[in-house]
């Protein structure tokens, strides 16, 4: 079932999460408050973490891509990286098998 554009839920007393589909993918926020209403814990899972995970969109998108040269492989990888997240810094290393 697809996620709604945005949503969230209470996870119990003083804890909750929010999710939003963004142009780059799903953005998650989790917050937990201490007993006095102050933030005790806060975590974010950004689309970059999903997209560039070892089993994420970048690796899946590049798997099996045929390239005529190391330069063509570099260009394909750069295009994929920019398409997924134009703001992420990256380094491409081509290793011949």
Backbone as CSV, one residue per row, in Angstrom:
resi,resn,N_x,N_y,N_z,CA_x,CA_y,CA_z,C_x,C_y,C_z
1,UNK,0.840,-1.169,0.000,0.000,0.000,0.000,0.891,1.240,0.000
2,UNK,0.680,2.171,-0.914,1.525,3.367,-0.966,1.288,4.258,0.252
3,UNK,2.353,4.939,0.667,2.227,5.877,1.769,1.486,7.120,1.304
4,UNK,0.735,7.743,2.212,0.119,9.022,1.840,1.197,10.078,1.669
5,UNK,0.816,11.215,1.118,1.764,12.297,0.920,2.467,12.636,2.223
6,UNK,1.709,12.663,3.312,2.316,12.897,4.618,1.427,12.310,5.699
7,UNK,2.010,12.059,6.844,1.243,11.533,7.956,2.138,11.344,9.153
8,UNK,1.543,10.890,10.213,2.296,10.663,11.428,1.430,9.928,12.419
9,UNK,2.024,9.598,13.534,1.281,8.867,14.554,1.939,9.061,15.907
10,UNK,1.127,8.979,16.928,1.619,8.967,18.294,2.065,7.546,18.591
11,UNK,3.235,7.398,19.183,3.767,6.079,19.506,3.708,5.807,21.003
12,UNK,2.889,6.540,21.690,2.784,6.417,23.140,3.036,7.768,23.775
13,UNK,3.040,7.787,25.084,3.228,9.044,25.803,4.567,9.679,25.438
14,UNK,4.521,10.871,24.864,5.732,11.618,24.567,6.544,11.123,23.395
15,UNK,5.975,10.336,22.516,6.730,9.841,21.359,5.842,9.836,20.122
16,UNK,6.440,10.125,18.988,5.681,10.107,17.750,6.596,10.140,16.551
17,UNK,5.997,9.924,15.379,6.776,9.991,14.147,5.964,10.679,13.071
18,UNK,6.661,11.164,12.082,6.038,11.774,10.924,6.736,11.269,9.680
19,UNK,5.980,11.138,8.605,6.526,10.685,7.323,5.976,11.570,6.218
20,UNK,6.807,11.829,5.246,6.377,12.611,4.086,7.093,12.095,2.854
21,UNK,6.343,11.964,1.774,6.974,11.649,0.499,7.480,12.962,-0.074
22,UNK,8.764,12.997,-0.410,9.371,14.191,-0.984,9.813,13.875,-2.414
23,UNK,10.317,14.867,-3.087,10.782,14.656,-4.461,11.882,13.606,-4.527
24,UNK,12.672,13.477,-3.463,13.777,12.519,-3.455,13.422,11.203,-2.800
25,UNK,12.232,11.080,-2.206,11.828,9.845,-1.544,11.213,10.123,-0.181
26,UNK,11.076,9.079,0.611,10.396,9.179,1.895,11.312,9.779,2.959
27,UNK,10.790,10.764,3.684,11.490,11.426,4.778,10.771,11.058,6.072
28,UNK,11.511,10.517,7.040,10.941,10.112,8.326,11.550,10.920,9.458
29,UNK,10.716,11.285,10.432,11.165,11.950,11.654,10.585,11.197,12.836
30,UNK,11.374,11.019,13.878,10.932,10.388,15.118,11.350,11.283,16.273
31,UNK,10.449,11.518,17.210,10.779,12.344,18.369,10.283,11.664,19.646
32,UNK,11.081,11.805,20.688,10.688,11.318,22.005,10.964,12.430,23.006
33,UNK,9.973,12.710,23.858,10.095,13.753,24.866,10.388,13.140,26.220
34,UNK,11.086,13.908,27.053,11.278,13.443,28.428,9.995,13.755,29.213
35,UNK,9.963,13.479,30.455,8.765,13.692,31.269,8.377,15.142,31.461
36,UNK,9.247,16.073,31.054,8.958,17.489,31.243,8.729,18.232,29.924
37,UNK,8.507,17.498,28.846,8.203,18.109,27.561,9.403,18.538,26.748
38,UNK,10.607,18.179,27.181,11.807,18.499,26.403,12.151,17.324,25.495
39,UNK,12.792,17.631,24.405,13.188,16.592,23.454,14.301,15.744,24.081
40,UNK,14.032,14.454,24.209,15.016,13.516,24.755,15.706,12.737,23.639
41,UNK,15.038,12.595,22.516,15.609,11.879,21.383,14.947,12.326,20.097
42,UNK,15.743,12.436,19.047,15.211,12.858,17.750,16.030,12.180,16.668
43,UNK,15.362,11.551,15.729,16.062,10.885,14.625,15.383,11.236,13.301
44,UNK,16.203,11.309,12.292,15.713,11.551,10.926,16.281,10.462,10.033
45,UNK,15.446,9.933,9.167,15.922,9.066,8.084,15.562,9.804,6.803
46,UNK,16.599,10.317,6.145,16.410,11.124,4.945,16.408,10.247,3.691
47,UNK,15.807,10.725,2.603,15.797,9.960,1.362,17.189,9.540,0.894
48,UNK,18.199,10.372,1.143,19.565,10.027,0.750,19.986,8.698,1.365
49,UNK,19.597,8.471,2.618,19.957,7.220,3.288,19.305,6.013,2.628
50,UNK,18.079,6.169,2.140,17.414,5.074,1.424,18.056,4.900,0.048
51,UNK,18.228,5.995,-0.670,18.679,5.936,-2.064,20.101,5.409,-2.232
52,UNK,20.993,5.732,-1.272,22.387,5.335,-1.408,22.778,4.211,-0.453
53,UNK,21.797,3.543,0.095,22.019,2.347,0.910,22.577,1.253,-0.009
54,UNK,23.372,0.304,0.508,23.911,-0.769,-0.339,22.844,-1.589,-1.077
55,UNK,21.610,-1.546,-0.618,20.527,-2.238,-1.331,19.502,-1.246,-1.858
56,UNK,19.895,0.023,-1.970,18.975,1.085,-2.352,18.870,1.305,-3.848
57,UNK,18.208,2.396,-4.183,17.891,2.716,-5.574,19.136,2.889,-6.444
58,UNK,20.192,3.500,-5.906,21.398,3.710,-6.713,22.006,2.377,-7.142
59,UNK,22.204,1.492,-6.187,22.815,0.187,-6.496,21.898,-0.620,-7.411
60,UNK,20.607,-0.634,-7.125,19.670,-1.384,-7.981,19.634,-0.799,-9.383
61,UNK,19.698,0.531,-9.469,19.663,1.176,-10.780,20.922,0.953,-11.599
62,UNK,22.061,0.802,-10.934,23.326,0.612,-11.641,23.636,-0.857,-11.932
63,UNK,23.019,-1.771,-11.212,23.294,-3.203,-11.389,22.987,-3.623,-12.830
64,UNK,23.954,-4.222,-13.464,23.764,-4.737,-14.811,23.889,-3.715,-15.921
65,UNK,24.213,-2.475,-15.594,24.366,-1.451,-16.633,25.621,-1.768,-17.452
66,UNK,25.436,-1.885,-18.747,26.567,-2.150,-19.638,27.225,-0.823,-20.001
67,UNK,28.534,-0.787,-19.916,29.276,0.423,-20.276,30.417,0.030,-21.194
68,UNK,30.628,0.830,-22.213,31.680,0.532,-23.197,33.069,0.880,-22.691
69,UNK,33.120,1.723,-21.653,34.419,2.141,-21.124,34.250,2.556,-19.666
70,UNK,35.371,2.737,-18.996,35.341,3.216,-17.611,34.721,4.608,-17.556
71,UNK,35.010,5.431,-18.564,34.435,6.780,-18.597,32.921,6.721,-18.761
72,UNK,32.427,5.819,-19.602,30.977,5.659,-19.783,30.330,5.171,-18.485
73,UNK,30.996,4.282,-17.763,30.478,3.803,-16.473,30.420,4.957,-15.476
74,UNK,31.465,5.790,-15.450,31.494,6.963,-14.564,30.352,7.919,-14.890
75,UNK,30.131,8.143,-16.167,29.058,9.056,-16.581,27.691,8.508,-16.196
76,UNK,27.479,7.206,-16.359,26.202,6.588,-15.984,25.976,6.701,-14.477
77,UNK,27.032,6.464,-13.702,26.919,6.555,-12.248,26.652,7.995,-11.804
78,UNK,27.315,8.957,-12.432,27.095,10.361,-12.099,25.672,10.782,-12.425
79,UNK,25.166,10.353,-13.565,23.794,10.667,-13.954,22.804,10.087,-12.947
80,UNK,23.019,8.847,-12.529,22.140,8.205,-11.553,22.202,8.947,-10.213
81,UNK,23.392,9.292,-9.770,23.535,10.010,-8.501,22.820,11.357,-8.553
82,UNK,22.996,12.097,-9.630,22.328,13.401,-9.765,20.820,13.258,-9.867
83,UNK,20.347,12.216,-10.522,18.903,12.009,-10.644,18.276,11.707,-9.282
84,UNK,18.978,10.951,-8.457,18.444,10.594,-7.145,18.557,11.735,-6.141
85,UNK,19.662,12.466,-6.176,19.875,13.522,-5.193,20.928,14.485,-5.710
86,UNK,20.515,15.584,-6.342,21.486,16.503,-6.924,22.346,17.235,-5.896
87,UNK,22.018,17.136,-4.619,22.768,17.849,-3.582,23.800,16.982,-2.868
88,UNK,23.809,15.688,-3.135,24.712,14.802,-2.404,26.115,14.846,-3.015
89,UNK,27.108,14.878,-2.152,28.490,14.800,-2.620,28.831,13.327,-2.842
90,UNK,29.606,13.041,-3.853,29.945,11.645,-4.139,31.304,11.568,-4.810
91,UNK,31.856,10.373,-4.801,33.095,10.068,-5.517,32.840,8.753,-6.249
92,UNK,33.184,8.689,-7.512,32.980,7.494,-8.309,34.326,6.829,-8.561
93,UNK,34.382,5.567,-8.268,35.599,4.785,-8.516,35.202,3.583,-9.374
94,UNK,35.797,3.449,-10.516,35.516,2.328,-11.409,36.633,1.296,-11.218
95,UNK,36.236,0.080,-10.887,37.186,-1.007,-10.680,36.926,-2.064,-11.730
96,UNK,37.922,-2.386,-12.539,37.765,-3.400,-13.558,37.740,-4.766,-12.908
97,UNK,36.808,-5.595,-13.363,36.707,-6.964,-12.808,37.581,-7.905,-13.600
